[in-house]
Amino acid sequence: MTALDIELQSVTKSYGALPVVRDLSLSVPRGEFLSILGPSGCGKTTTLNMIAGFATPSSGDIRIRGKSQVRVSPEHRNIGLVFQNYALFPHMTVAENVGFGLKMRKVAKDEIADRITDALDSVHLSGFADRYPRELSGGQQQRVALARAIAPRPSVLLLDEPLSNLDLKLREAMRIELKEIQAALGMTFVYVTHDQEEAMAMSDRIVVMWGGEIAQEGRPGDIYRHPKSRFVADFIGRSNLFAFSQSRLAGTGTEVLLKQAGLALISAQRQQLVGEGFVCIRPESIRIVSDAPAGAEPVNALTGRLGRIVDLGAQLELSVEIAPDLSILLVQASSEHGRLPAIGDVLQLSISAEDVRLLPG
């Protein structure tokens, strides 16, 4: 038996002459929490719908546990589904909601009761079987929807932005719960979202989509630290993105000349790009020189005037003008500052060469 739960092989989906998903190939190992991440219109929901069977590929194959599903109807794919709208029956108890799909499948009554108990236990709702949806919080309703999806014991669970209707605090709590539930079940989760923080917090692997294609895939930290394109760098987290006009190999790295300011920066990447490109610098990678460790030699030293400071409590967000009409954003822990700098202060900045990422134009 294959160790892969899902395989998409050169899958394309077009509506008329418009391709929405283009020649997409993807493998999902058993037990992985995979997030498909991207902005609206990138093809992520269409991809999920094709896995679920709600949309048919224009070409290519979709396999679940080694078997082609292209001609298999959604109800016969042994897939669980959780959507934005929980779609709980208001006149049914929690237990009746969870058992509804099992009843439709004509599972034996004794087994239905056991499965309802197991499903509610797995989502930490063992004492809620007799309650009605109106008596539950939003997070509890979401967990009932999750229990209903896992009660039939599907091969994989597909989740389409299931936390988007929750408030921020509840969303953050549910991220942790979802990951813990998935790990305890050992089930493959494919999670579609436009929220990069959700994907970063829960996923074993992230697939970033753009224009119907995979822009980059990998572990969350790897994608954040090593984006391969301007789009990924801009979409995942916050970045300073500066165009450069020239590059040349210099020592063990590469020197680039910023197009707008004429400033030179050194990157540890030894990669001379042809033509123009972009520099990516994460805000937390920039240091104020006075805060640098004693004896440290400034690298990529910049001087600028503080134009804006936002006190976020635990963090300070500073915008420093390093050239006319060119500012760089840095984020620092508030605990690192004995005194807040003032607007107009001149700051000395440094950036490690390892934190200067070169991207193609």
C-alpha positions as YAML, in Angstrom:
chain: A
units: angstrom
residues:
- id: 1
  name: MET
  ca: [0.00, 0.00, 0.00]
- id: 2
  name: THR
  ca: [1.30, 3.47, -0.88]
- id: 3
  name: ALA
  ca: [2.58, 5.73, 1.91]
- id: 4
  name: LEU
  ca: [0.98, 8.66, 0.11]
- id: 5
  name: ASP
  ca: [-2.59, 9.58, 0.96]
- id: 6
  name: ILE
  ca: [-3.06, 12.07, -1.90]
- id: 7
  name: GLU
  ca: [-1.34, 12.46, -5.27]
- id: 8
  name: LEU
  ca: [-2.11, 15.14, -7.84]
- id: 9
  name: GLN
  ca: [-0.45, 14.31, -11.14]
- id: 10
  name: SER
  ca: [-0.19, 17.16, -13.69]
- id: 11
  name: VAL
  ca: [-3.66, 18.41, -12.77]
- id: 12
  name: THR
  ca: [-5.13, 21.28, -14.79]
- id: 13
  name: LYS
  ca: [-8.56, 22.85, -14.37]
- id: 14
  name: SER
  ca: [-9.94, 25.31, -16.90]
- id: 15
  name: TYR
  ca: [-13.28, 27.05, -17.18]
- id: 16
  name: GLY
  ca: [-13.65, 27.67, -20.88]
- id: 17
  name: ALA
  ca: [-10.38, 29.19, -22.07]
- id: 18
  name: LEU
  ca: [-9.43, 30.31, -18.56]
- id: 19
  name: PRO
  ca: [-7.02, 27.98, -16.70]
- id: 20
  name: VAL
  ca: [-7.57, 28.22, -12.93]
- id: 21
  name: VAL
  ca: [-5.10, 25.48, -11.94]
- id: 22
  name: ARG
  ca: [-2.14, 24.80, -14.21]
- id: 23
  name: ASP
  ca: [-0.27, 21.47, -14.46]
- id: 24
  name: LEU
  ca: [-0.17, 21.02, -10.69]
- id: 25
  name: SER
  ca: [1.64, 18.01, -9.19]
- id: 26
  name: LEU
  ca: [1.57, 17.40, -5.45]
- id: 27
  name: SER
  ca: [2.09, 14.46, -3.11]
- id: 28
  name: VAL
  ca: [0.77, 14.34, 0.46]
- id: 29
  name: PRO
  ca: [2.25, 11.66, 2.75]
- id: 30
  name: ARG
  ca: [0.03, 9.86, 5.23]
- id: 31
  name: GLY
  ca: [-0.39, 11.75, 8.51]
- id: 32
  name: GLU
  ca: [0.82, 15.13, 7.22]
- id: 33
  name: PHE
  ca: [-0.78, 18.47, 8.04]
- id: 34
  name: LEU
  ca: [-0.52, 20.27, 4.71]
- id: 35
  name: SER
  ca: [-1.73, 23.83, 4.17]
- id: 36
  name: ILE
  ca: [-2.48, 25.24, 0.73]
- id: 37
  name: LEU
  ca: [-1.92, 28.95, 1.12]
- id: 38
  name: GLY
  ca: [-2.50, 31.86, -1.22]
- id: 39
  name: PRO
  ca: [-4.54, 34.98, -1.99]
- id: 40
  name: SER
  ca: [-8.05, 34.94, -3.42]
- id: 41
  name: GLY
  ca: [-8.16, 33.62, -6.97]
- id: 42
  name: CYS
  ca: [-4.88, 31.66, -6.78]
- id: 43
  name: GLY
  ca: [-6.57, 28.27, -7.35]
- id: 44
  name: LYS
  ca: [-6.34, 26.84, -3.82]
- id: 45
  name: THR
  ca: [-10.08, 26.24, -3.30]
- id: 46
  name: THR
  ca: [-10.44, 24.81, -6.81]
- id: 47
  name: THR
  ca: [-7.62, 22.38, -5.96]
- id: 48
  name: LEU
  ca: [-9.42, 21.33, -2.77]
- id: 49
  name: ASN
  ca: [-12.70, 20.92, -4.66]
- id: 50
  name: MET
  ca: [-11.00, 18.63, -7.17]
- id: 51
  name: ILE
  ca: [-9.60, 16.46, -4.35]
- id: 52
  name: ALA
  ca: [-13.08, 16.35, -2.78]
- id: 53
  name: GLY
  ca: [-14.75, 15.50, -6.10]
- id: 54
  name: PHE
  ca: [-16.84, 18.67, -6.41]
- id: 55
  name: ALA
  ca: [-14.85, 19.69, -9.51]
- id: 56
  name: THR
  ca: [-13.42, 17.48, -12.26]
- id: 57
  name: PRO
  ca: [-9.91, 18.09, -13.60]
- id: 58
  name: SER
  ca: [-9.67, 19.16, -17.23]
- id: 59
  name: SER
  ca: [-6.59, 16.93, -17.41]
- id: 60
  name: GLY
  ca: [-4.35, 14.99, -15.06]
- id: 61
  name: ASP
  ca: [-5.10, 12.48, -12.32]
- id: 62
  name: ILE
  ca: [-5.99, 12.60, -8.62]
- id: 63
  name: ARG
  ca: [-5.17, 9.52, -6.56]
- id: 64
  name: ILE
  ca: [-6.11, 8.72, -2.96]
- id: 65
  name: ARG
  ca: [-4.13, 5.91, -1.40]
- id: 66
  name: GLY
  ca: [-2.97, 4.84, -4.83]
- id: 67
  name: LYS
  ca: [-6.38, 4.72, -6.52]
- id: 68
  name: SER
  ca: [-7.53, 7.18, -9.17]
- id: 69
  name: GLN
  ca: [-10.52, 9.27, -8.06]
- id: 70
  name: VAL
  ca: [-11.29, 11.21, -11.23]
- id: 71
  name: ARG
  ca: [-14.41, 9.15, -11.94]
- id: 72
  name: VAL
  ca: [-15.35, 8.56, -8.29]
- id: 73
  name: SER
  ca: [-18.23, 10.62, -6.87]
- id: 74
  name: PRO
  ca: [-17.60, 12.73, -3.72]
- id: 75
  name: GLU
  ca: [-19.63, 10.46, -1.42]
- id: 76
  name: HIS
  ca: [-17.51, 7.47, -2.37]
- id: 77
  name: ARG
  ca: [-14.09, 9.07, -1.84]
- id: 78
  name: ASN
  ca: [-13.90, 8.43, 1.93]
- id: 79
  name: ILE
  ca: [-12.97, 12.06, 2.59]
- id: 80
  name: GLY
  ca: [-14.04, 14.24, 5.49]
- id: 81
  name: LEU
  ca: [-14.94, 17.89, 4.89]
- id: 82
  name: VAL
  ca: [-14.99, 20.93, 7.16]
- id: 83
  name: PHE
  ca: [-15.98, 24.32, 5.75]
- id: 84
  name: GLN
  ca: [-16.35, 27.95, 6.90]
- id: 85
  name: ASN
  ca: [-20.05, 27.38, 7.51]
- id: 86
  name: TYR
  ca: [-20.37, 24.65, 10.13]
- id: 87
  name: ALA
  ca: [-23.82, 23.67, 8.72]
- id: 88
  name: LEU
  ca: [-24.96, 22.12, 11.99]
- id: 89
  name: PHE
  ca: [-28.63, 21.15, 12.21]
- id: 90
  name: PRO
  ca: [-30.09, 23.49, 14.86]
- id: 91
  name: HIS
  ca: [-32.90, 21.07, 15.83]
- id: 92
  name: MET
  ca: [-30.46, 18.21, 16.46]
- id: 93
  name: THR
  ca: [-28.29, 17.59, 19.50]
- id: 94
  name: VAL
  ca: [-24.51, 17.46, 19.21]
- id: 95
  name: ALA
  ca: [-24.64, 13.65, 19.18]
- id: 96
  name: GLU
  ca: [-27.32, 13.63, 16.47]
- id: 97
  name: ASN
  ca: [-25.28, 16.07, 14.35]
- id: 98
  name: VAL
  ca: [-22.13, 13.97, 14.68]
- id: 99
  name: GLY
  ca: [-24.00, 10.75, 13.91]
- id: 100
  name: PHE
  ca: [-26.04, 12.08, 10.99]
- id: 101
  name: GLY
  ca: [-23.57, 11.02, 8.29]
- id: 102
  name: LEU
  ca: [-23.16, 7.61, 9.88]
- id: 103
  name: LYS
  ca: [-26.92, 7.12, 9.88]
- id: 104
  name: MET
  ca: [-27.08, 8.06, 6.20]
- id: 105
  name: ARG
  ca: [-24.41, 5.42, 5.53]
- id: 106
  name: LYS
  ca: [-26.58, 2.87, 7.37]
- id: 107
  name: VAL
  ca: [-23.92, 2.10, 9.98]
- id: 108
  name: ALA
  ca: [-25.21, -0.16, 12.77]
- id: 109
  name: LYS
  ca: [-26.75, 1.70, 15.75]
- id: 110
  name: ASP
  ca: [-24.31, 0.29, 18.31]
- id: 111
  name: GLU
  ca: [-21.37, 1.27, 16.14]
- id: 112
  name: ILE
  ca: [-22.82, 4.76, 15.58]
- id: 113
  name: ALA
  ca: [-22.96, 5.31, 19.35]
- id: 114
  name: ASP
  ca: [-19.34, 4.16, 19.76]
- id: 115
  name: ARG
  ca: [-18.14, 6.36, 16.92]
- id: 116
  name: ILE
  ca: [-19.98, 9.42, 18.25]
- id: 117
  name: THR
  ca: [-18.33, 8.89, 21.64]
- id: 118
  name: ASP
  ca: [-14.88, 8.47, 20.07]
- id: 119
  name: ALA
  ca: [-15.30, 11.52, 17.82]
- id: 120
  name: LEU
  ca: [-16.46, 13.79, 20.67]
- id: 121
  name: ASP
  ca: [-13.66, 12.55, 22.90]
- id: 122
  name: SER
  ca: [-11.11, 13.35, 20.21]
- id: 123
  name: VAL
  ca: [-12.28, 16.98, 19.98]
- id: 124
  name: HIS
  ca: [-12.62, 17.39, 23.77]
- id: 125
  name: LEU
  ca: [-16.44, 17.57, 23.81]
- id: 126
  name: SER
  ca: [-17.25, 14.35, 25.64]
- id: 127
  name: GLY
  ca: [-19.74, 16.04, 27.97]
- id: 128
  name: PHE
  ca: [-21.65, 17.91, 25.25]
- id: 129
  name: ALA
  ca: [-23.55, 15.11, 23.46]
- id: 130
  name: ASP
  ca: [-27.02, 16.25, 24.57]
- id: 131
  name: ARG
  ca: [-26.58, 19.98, 23.93]
- id: 132
  name: TYR
  ca: [-27.92, 21.87, 20.94]
- id: 133
  name: PRO
  ca: [-25.79, 24.09, 18.65]
- id: 134
  name: ARG
  ca: [-27.40, 27.26, 20.06]
- id: 135
  name: GLU
  ca: [-26.01, 26.31, 23.48]
- id: 136
  name: LEU
  ca: [-22.43, 26.21, 22.21]
- id: 137
  name: SER
  ca: [-19.76, 28.82, 21.59]
- id: 138
  name: GLY
  ca: [-18.36, 29.37, 18.11]
- id: 139
  name: GLY
  ca: [-15.28, 27.29, 18.91]
- id: 140
  name: GLN
  ca: [-17.40, 24.45, 20.29]
- id: 141
  name: GLN
  ca: [-19.57, 24.49, 17.16]
- id: 142
  name: GLN
  ca: [-16.44, 24.28, 15.06]
- id: 143
  name: ARG
  ca: [-15.30, 21.24, 17.02]
- id: 144
  name: VAL
  ca: [-18.71, 19.58, 16.54]
- id: 145
  name: ALA
  ca: [-18.31, 20.10, 12.78]
- id: 146
  name: LEU
  ca: [-14.86, 18.55, 13.06]
- id: 147
  name: ALA
  ca: [-16.21, 15.58, 15.06]
- id: 148
  name: ARG
  ca: [-18.92, 15.03, 12.44]
- id: 149
  name: ALA
  ca: [-16.26, 14.98, 9.70]
- id: 150
  name: ILE
  ca: [-14.00, 12.47, 11.45]
- id: 151
  name: ALA
  ca: [-16.75, 10.14, 12.79]
- id: 152
  name: PRO
  ca: [-16.94, 8.17, 9.48]
- id: 153
  name: ARG
  ca: [-13.16, 7.62, 9.80]
- id: 154
  name: PRO
  ca: [-12.17, 9.11, 6.45]
- id: 155
  name: SER
  ca: [-8.79, 8.58, 4.80]
- id: 156
  name: VAL
  ca: [-8.11, 12.32, 4.77]
- id: 157
  name: LEU
  ca: [-9.75, 15.48, 6.07]
- id: 158
  name: LEU
  ca: [-10.14, 18.56, 3.87]
- id: 159
  name: LEU
  ca: [-10.63, 21.91, 5.61]
- id: 160
  name: ASP
  ca: [-11.59, 25.06, 3.71]
- id: 161
  name: GLU
  ca: [-10.91, 28.19, 5.83]
- id: 162
  name: PRO
  ca: [-12.74, 26.66, 8.83]
- id: 163
  name: LEU
  ca: [-11.62, 29.33, 11.34]
- id: 164
  name: SER
  ca: [-12.45, 32.43, 9.31]
- id: 165
  name: ASN
  ca: [-15.74, 33.09, 11.11]
- id: 166
  name: LEU
  ca: [-14.17, 33.08, 14.58]
- id: 167
  name: ASP
  ca: [-12.80, 36.10, 16.43]
- id: 168
  name: LEU
  ca: [-9.02, 36.51, 16.75]
- id: 169
  name: LYS
  ca: [-8.56, 35.04, 20.24]
- id: 170
  name: LEU
  ca: [-10.72, 32.02, 19.48]
- id: 171
  name: ARG
  ca: [-9.01, 31.54, 16.12]
- id: 172
  name: GLU
  ca: [-5.62, 31.46, 17.81]
- id: 173
  name: ALA
  ca: [-6.84, 28.92, 20.39]
- id: 174
  name: MET
  ca: [-8.42, 26.73, 17.71]
- id: 175
  name: ARG
  ca: [-5.15, 26.64, 15.73]
- id: 176
  name: ILE
  ca: [-3.50, 24.89, 18.65]
- id: 177
  name: GLU
  ca: [-6.45, 22.53, 19.16]
- id: 178
  name: LEU
  ca: [-6.66, 21.58, 15.49]
- id: 179
  name: LYS
  ca: [-2.98, 20.69, 15.36]
- id: 180
  name: GLU
  ca: [-3.21, 18.68, 18.57]
- id: 181
  name: ILE
  ca: [-6.30, 16.82, 17.30]
- id: 182
  name: GLN
  ca: [-4.62, 16.07, 13.98]
- id: 183
  name: ALA
  ca: [-1.49, 14.77, 15.69]
- id: 184
  name: ALA
  ca: [-3.54, 12.59, 18.07]
- id: 185
  name: LEU
  ca: [-5.60, 11.12, 15.21]
- id: 186
  name: GLY
  ca: [-2.60, 10.63, 12.94]
- id: 187
  name: MET
  ca: [-4.89, 11.67, 10.06]
- id: 188
  name: THR
  ca: [-3.89, 13.55, 6.95]
- id: 189
  name: PHE
  ca: [-5.23, 17.12, 6.97]
- id: 190
  name: VAL
  ca: [-5.29, 19.33, 3.87]
- id: 191
  name: TYR
  ca: [-6.06, 22.86, 5.03]
- id: 192
  name: VAL
  ca: [-6.88, 25.72, 2.66]
- id: 193
  name: THR
  ca: [-6.38, 29.28, 3.90]
- id: 194
  name: HIS
  ca: [-5.35, 32.79, 2.87]
- id: 195
  name: ASP
  ca: [-4.06, 33.47, 6.40]
- id: 196
  name: GLN
  ca: [-0.30, 32.92, 6.48]
- id: 197
  name: GLU
  ca: [-0.17, 32.97, 10.30]
- id: 198
  name: GLU
  ca: [-2.63, 30.07, 10.44]
- id: 199
  name: ALA
  ca: [-0.58, 28.10, 7.96]
- id: 200
  name: MET
  ca: [2.69, 28.86, 9.75]
- id: 201
  name: ALA
  ca: [1.27, 27.89, 13.16]
- id: 202
  name: MET
  ca: [-0.22, 24.51, 12.22]
- id: 203
  name: SER
  ca: [1.42, 23.02, 9.15]
- id: 204
  name: ASP
  ca: [4.06, 20.37, 8.70]
- id: 205
  name: ARG
  ca: [4.37, 21.69, 5.15]
- id: 206
  name: ILE
  ca: [2.97, 24.67, 3.24]
- id: 207
  name: VAL
  ca: [2.18, 24.90, -0.46]
- id: 208
  name: VAL
  ca: [2.05, 28.53, -1.58]
- id: 209
  name: MET
  ca: [-0.06, 29.01, -4.70]
- id: 210
  name: TRP
  ca: [-0.13, 31.91, -7.11]
- id: 211
  name: GLY
  ca: [-1.74, 32.12, -10.54]
- id: 212
  name: GLY
  ca: [-2.92, 28.51, -10.43]
- id: 213
  name: GLU
  ca: [0.59, 27.16, -9.83]
- id: 214
  name: ILE
  ca: [2.78, 26.22, -6.89]
- id: 215
  name: ALA
  ca: [5.01, 29.21, -6.18]
- id: 216
  name: GLN
  ca: [6.92, 27.40, -3.42]
- id: 217
  name: GLU
  ca: [6.47, 24.51, -1.03]
- id: 218
  name: GLY
  ca: [8.32, 23.45, 2.11]
- id: 219
  name: ARG
  ca: [8.41, 23.60, 5.87]
- id: 220
  name: PRO
  ca: [6.99, 26.86, 7.30]
- id: 221
  name: GLY
  ca: [10.31, 28.14, 8.66]
- id: 222
  name: ASP
  ca: [12.17, 27.32, 5.45]
- id: 223
  name: ILE
  ca: [9.67, 29.23, 3.31]
- id: 224
  name: TYR
  ca: [9.82, 32.21, 5.65]
- id: 225
  name: ARG
  ca: [13.62, 32.32, 5.84]
- id: 226
  name: HIS
  ca: [14.32, 31.34, 2.24]
- id: 227
  name: PRO
  ca: [11.61, 32.67, -0.10]
- id: 228
  name: LYS
  ca: [12.31, 31.93, -3.74]
- id: 229
  name: SER
  ca: [10.39, 34.82, -5.30]
- id: 230
  name: ARG
  ca: [9.26, 38.36, -4.61]
- id: 231
  name: PHE
  ca: [5.66, 37.16, -4.33]
- id: 232
  name: VAL
  ca: [6.43, 34.57, -1.64]
- id: 233
  name: ALA
  ca: [8.64, 37.01, 0.30]
- id: 234
  name: ASP
  ca: [5.87, 39.60, 0.27]
- id: 235
  name: PHE
  ca: [3.02, 37.18, 1.03]
- id: 236
  name: ILE
  ca: [4.65, 35.22, 3.88]
- id: 237
  name: GLY
  ca: [5.24, 37.57, 6.79]
- id: 238
  name: ARG
  ca: [6.53, 41.11, 6.41]
- id: 239
  name: SER
  ca: [9.50, 42.05, 4.29]
- id: 240
  name: ASN
  ca: [11.55, 44.97, 3.13]
- id: 241
  name: LEU
  ca: [11.74, 44.49, -0.64]
- id: 242
  name: PHE
  ca: [14.15, 46.72, -2.54]
- id: 243
  name: ALA
  ca: [14.94, 46.57, -6.24]
- id: 244
  name: PHE
  ca: [18.60, 46.35, -7.20]
- id: 245
  name: SER
  ca: [20.05, 47.31, -10.55]
- id: 246
  name: GLN
  ca: [23.47, 45.64, -10.46]
- id: 247
  name: SER
  ca: [25.12, 42.68, -8.79]
- id: 248
  name: ARG
  ca: [28.65, 41.30, -8.66]
- id: 249
  name: LEU
  ca: [30.43, 38.53, -6.81]
- id: 250
  name: ALA
  ca: [32.35, 39.92, -3.84]
- id: 251
  name: GLY
  ca: [34.44, 37.70, -1.57]
- id: 252
  name: THR
  ca: [32.28, 34.82, -0.36]
- id: 253
  name: GLY
  ca: [29.03, 36.59, -1.21]
- id: 254
  name: THR
  ca: [27.38, 38.99, -3.65]
- id: 255
  name: GLU
  ca: [27.25, 42.78, -3.64]
- id: 256
  name: VAL
  ca: [24.16, 44.50, -5.03]
- id: 257
  name: LEU
  ca: [23.42, 48.15, -5.74]
- id: 258
  name: LEU
  ca: [19.97, 49.31, -4.69]
- id: 259
  name: LYS
  ca: [18.22, 50.84, -7.66]
- id: 260
  name: GLN
  ca: [16.40, 53.65, -5.84]
- id: 261
  name: ALA
  ca: [19.08, 54.81, -3.41]
- id: 262
  name: GLY
  ca: [22.40, 53.77, -4.91]
- id: 263
  name: LEU
  ca: [23.28, 52.01, -1.65]
- id: 264
  name: ALA
  ca: [25.37, 48.83, -1.76]
- id: 265
  name: LEU
  ca: [24.48, 45.73, 0.29]
- id: 266
  name: ILE
  ca: [26.33, 42.46, 0.72]
- id: 267
  name: SER
  ca: [24.46, 39.14, 0.67]
- id: 268
  name: ALA
  ca: [25.97, 35.87, 1.86]
- id: 269
  name: GLN
  ca: [24.39, 34.25, -1.22]
- id: 270
  name: ARG
  ca: [27.08, 33.79, -3.83]
- id: 271
  name: GLN
  ca: [24.76, 34.24, -6.76]
- id: 272
  name: GLN
  ca: [25.23, 36.84, -9.44]
- id: 273
  name: LEU
  ca: [21.81, 37.41, -10.95]
- id: 274
  name: VAL
  ca: [21.44, 38.42, -14.56]
- id: 275
  name: GLY
  ca: [19.85, 41.87, -14.83]
- id: 276
  name: GLU
  ca: [17.79, 43.40, -12.07]
- id: 277
  name: GLY
  ca: [16.33, 41.69, -9.03]
- id: 278
  name: PHE
  ca: [15.13, 42.26, -5.49]
- id: 279
  name: VAL
  ca: [16.60, 42.23, -2.02]
- id: 280
  name: CYS
  ca: [14.45, 40.76, 0.78]
- id: 281
  name: ILE
  ca: [15.22, 41.74, 4.39]
- id: 282
  name: ARG
  ca: [12.96, 40.67, 7.23]
- id: 283
  name: PRO
  ca: [12.21, 43.50, 9.73]
- id: 284
  name: GLU
  ca: [13.40, 41.50, 12.74]
- id: 285
  name: SER
  ca: [16.81, 40.94, 11.09]
- id: 286
  name: ILE
  ca: [17.80, 44.61, 11.27]
- id: 287
  name: ARG
  ca: [19.73, 45.72, 14.31]
- id: 288
  name: ILE
  ca: [20.32, 49.16, 15.77]
- id: 289
  name: VAL
  ca: [24.12, 49.26, 16.07]
- id: 290
  name: SER
  ca: [24.08, 50.43, 19.69]
- id: 291
  name: ASP
  ca: [22.07, 47.27, 20.47]
- id: 292
  name: ALA
  ca: [24.56, 44.96, 18.77]
- id: 293
  name: PRO
  ca: [26.74, 42.66, 20.92]
- id: 294
  name: ALA
  ca: [30.00, 44.22, 22.15]
- id: 295
  name: GLY
  ca: [32.84, 43.75, 19.71]
- id: 296
  name: ALA
  ca: [30.53, 42.95, 16.80]
- id: 297
  name: GLU
  ca: [31.64, 44.49, 13.55]
- id: 298
  name: PRO
  ca: [28.74, 46.17, 11.72]
- id: 299
  name: VAL
  ca: [27.86, 44.54, 8.41]
- id: 300
  name: ASN
  ca: [25.78, 46.34, 5.81]
- id: 301
  name: ALA
  ca: [25.89, 49.50, 7.90]
- id: 302
  name: LEU
  ca: [23.10, 51.98, 7.16]
- id: 303
  name: THR
  ca: [22.32, 55.40, 8.59]
- id: 304
  name: GLY
  ca: [18.81, 56.79, 8.66]
- id: 305
  name: ARG
  ca: [16.39, 59.11, 10.38]
- id: 306
  name: LEU
  ca: [13.52, 57.68, 12.39]
- id: 307
  name: GLY
  ca: [10.29, 58.64, 10.66]
- id: 308
  name: ARG
  ca: [7.70, 56.59, 12.55]
- id: 309
  name: ILE
  ca: [7.52, 54.44, 15.65]
- id: 310
  name: VAL
  ca: [4.63, 52.21, 16.65]
- id: 311
  name: ASP
  ca: [4.65, 50.84, 20.19]
- id: 312
  name: LEU
  ca: [2.90, 47.45, 20.07]
- id: 313
  name: GLY
  ca: [3.65, 46.69, 23.69]
- id: 314
  name: ALA
  ca: [5.91, 43.65, 23.36]
- id: 315
  name: GLN
  ca: [7.42, 45.03, 20.16]
- id: 316
  name: LEU
  ca: [8.44, 48.29, 18.61]
- id: 317
  name: GLU
  ca: [7.91, 48.86, 14.90]
- id: 318
  name: LEU
  ca: [10.25, 51.51, 13.52]
- id: 319
  name: SER
  ca: [10.35, 53.05, 10.05]
- id: 320
  name: VAL
  ca: [13.73, 54.58, 9.24]
- id: 321
  name: GLU
  ca: [14.38, 56.70, 6.16]
- id: 322
  name: ILE
  ca: [17.73, 55.53, 4.74]
- id: 323
  name: ALA
  ca: [17.56, 57.61, 1.54]
- id: 324
  name: PRO
  ca: [15.15, 60.17, 0.06]
- id: 325
  name: ASP
  ca: [11.74, 58.47, -0.31]
- id: 326
  name: LEU
  ca: [13.19, 55.12, 0.81]
- id: 327
  name: SER
  ca: [12.43, 53.74, 4.26]
- id: 328
  name: ILE
  ca: [13.25, 50.46, 5.92]
- id: 329
  name: LEU
  ca: [11.03, 48.77, 8.51]
- id: 330
  name: LEU
  ca: [12.49, 47.09, 11.56]
- id: 331
  name: VAL
  ca: [10.89, 45.32, 14.49]
- id: 332
  name: GLN
  ca: [12.55, 45.02, 17.88]
- id: 333
  name: ALA
  ca: [11.51, 43.69, 21.28]
- id: 334
  name: SER
  ca: [10.51, 46.53, 23.60]
- id: 335
  name: SER
  ca: [12.65, 44.97, 26.34]
- id: 336
  name: GLU
  ca: [15.76, 45.74, 24.29]
- id: 337
  name: HIS
  ca: [15.25, 49.50, 24.71]
- id: 338
  name: GLY
  ca: [15.81, 51.40, 27.93]
- id: 339
  name: ARG
  ca: [14.58, 54.57, 26.27]
- id: 340
  name: LEU
  ca: [12.37, 54.84, 23.22]
- id: 341
  name: PRO
  ca: [14.05, 56.66, 20.33]
- id: 342
  name: ALA
  ca: [12.35, 59.87, 19.25]
- id: 343
  name: ILE
  ca: [11.01, 60.82, 15.84]
- id: 344
  name: GLY
  ca: [13.83, 62.50, 13.94]
- id: 345
  name: ASP
  ca: [16.62, 60.65, 15.76]
- id: 346
  name: VAL
  ca: [19.48, 59.47, 13.55]
- id: 347
  name: LEU
  ca: [19.95, 55.70, 13.92]
- id: 348
  name: GLN
  ca: [22.85, 53.50, 12.89]
- id: 349
  name: LEU
  ca: [21.63, 50.16, 11.53]
- id: 350
  name: SER
  ca: [23.34, 46.92, 10.57]
- id: 351
  name: ILE
  ca: [22.16, 43.85, 8.69]
- id: 352
  name: SER
  ca: [23.98, 40.53, 8.60]
- id: 353
  name: ALA
  ca: [24.90, 39.33, 5.12]
- id: 354
  name: GLU
  ca: [23.05, 36.07, 5.90]
- id: 355
  name: ASP
  ca: [19.84, 38.07, 6.31]
- id: 356
  name: VAL
  ca: [20.04, 39.76, 2.89]
- id: 357
  name: ARG
  ca: [18.13, 37.48, 0.53]
- id: 358
  name: LEU
  ca: [18.50, 37.90, -3.24]
- id: 359
  name: LEU
  ca: [15.48, 37.24, -5.43]
- id: 360
  name: PRO
  ca: [15.09, 37.24, -9.21]
- id: 361
  name: GLY
  ca: [13.33, 40.18, -10.82]
...
